[in-house]
Every structure is written in C-alpha cells, then in structure tokens.
Amino acid sequence: MNAWSRGSFSAWLRNAHSCLSSIAPPAAAAGNKDVTSRVFPEMNHLFVHDPVGFPGNYTKLVNPRVEPEVVGAVAEWLLKRMR
C-alpha cells in the first residue's frame, strides 16, 4: 500500500477539514466580512471527483471536469451575494 492509498486519502480529507478551520478565522480577522469554506469529499484540488487523490492518476480519471456540485455551490454563493 502506498502513501496515496484509500486510507491515506481519508486521513488527508480529515486534515482538510482541520486546515479549513484554521484558514477561515484569520481571513475574517483580516477584515473579510464574508468568509466561506467548504470541503467537497473525494474531490481533488481541481474539484474533480478523485477518490484516490494521487496526481499520477489524473489521466485515469473517468470525468476530468469540475463536478456539477461545485459549480452549483459557487453559483448559489454568488447569487446570494449579488441580490
């Protein structure tokens, strides 16, 4: 089992939640009045479904497009702020 096995990716995902919780408070303290952070499980940093998370597998991804869930979340976030 290598470092990018399913178990390691799960550990990374738990760490992602921890990292986000350490980013939002300083962003708000710096004067940002509207700070939102969110983890999209089993998606990589490109917002593509990637259950393994190993960069060497990018060419093996079934659908290398930004997931509709992410596009919808961003659209909702923008719509709430533009009204």
C-alpha positions as CSV (number, residue, x, y, z in Angstrom):
1,M,0.0,0.0,0.0
2,N,1.5,3.4,-1.0
3,A,1.1,6.8,0.7
4,W,-1.9,7.6,-1.6
5,S,-3.9,4.5,-0.7
6,R,-7.6,4.9,0.2
7,G,-6.8,5.1,3.9
8,S,-4.2,7.8,3.4
9,F,-6.6,9.9,1.3
10,S,-9.3,9.5,4.1
11,A,-6.7,10.8,6.6
12,W,-5.9,13.7,4.2
13,L,-9.6,14.5,4.0
14,R,-9.9,14.7,7.8
15,N,-6.9,17.0,7.7
16,A,-8.5,19.2,5.0
17,H,-11.4,20.0,7.5
18,S,-8.8,20.9,10.1
19,C,-6.9,23.2,7.6
20,L,-10.1,25.0,6.5
21,S,-11.0,25.7,10.1
22,S,-7.6,27.3,10.6
23,I,-7.9,29.4,7.4
24,A,-11.4,31.0,7.9
25,P,-10.8,32.8,11.2
26,P,-7.6,34.7,10.1
27,A,-9.4,35.6,6.8
28,A,-12.2,37.1,8.8
29,A,-9.8,38.8,11.3
30,A,-8.1,40.4,8.3
31,G,-11.3,42.3,7.5
32,N,-13.0,39.9,5.1
33,K,-16.7,40.2,6.1
34,D,-18.0,37.2,4.2
35,V,-15.8,34.1,4.5
36,T,-17.0,30.7,3.4
37,S,-15.0,27.5,3.4
38,R,-16.2,24.0,2.4
39,V,-14.7,20.6,1.7
40,F,-16.0,18.6,-1.2
41,P,-15.3,15.0,-0.3
42,E,-13.5,12.8,-2.7
43,M,-12.6,15.7,-5.0
44,N,-9.1,16.9,-5.6
45,H,-7.9,20.5,-5.7
46,L,-9.2,20.8,-9.2
47,F,-12.8,20.0,-8.0
48,V,-12.8,16.8,-10.0
49,H,-14.0,13.5,-8.4
50,D,-10.9,11.7,-7.4
51,P,-11.3,9.0,-4.8
52,V,-7.5,8.2,-4.8
53,G,-6.0,11.7,-4.8
54,F,-2.7,10.7,-6.4
55,P,-1.6,13.3,-9.1
56,G,-0.2,10.5,-11.2
57,N,-3.7,9.2,-11.8
58,Y,-5.1,12.4,-13.4
59,T,-5.1,10.7,-16.8
60,K,-7.1,7.8,-15.5
61,L,-9.9,10.0,-14.1
62,V,-13.3,9.0,-15.6
63,N,-14.6,12.5,-15.8
64,P,-11.9,15.2,-15.6
65,R,-14.4,18.1,-15.4
66,V,-15.3,20.2,-12.5
67,E,-18.2,18.5,-10.7
68,P,-21.7,20.0,-11.1
69,E,-22.0,20.0,-7.3
70,V,-19.1,22.5,-7.1
71,V,-20.4,24.7,-9.9
72,G,-23.8,24.8,-8.2
73,A,-22.3,25.7,-4.8
74,V,-20.3,28.5,-6.4
75,A,-23.3,29.8,-8.3
76,E,-25.5,29.7,-5.2
77,W,-22.8,31.5,-3.2
78,L,-22.6,34.2,-5.9
79,L,-26.4,34.6,-6.3
80,K,-26.9,35.2,-2.6
81,R,-24.3,38.0,-2.6
82,M,-25.4,39.7,-5.8
83,R,-29.1,40.2,-4.9
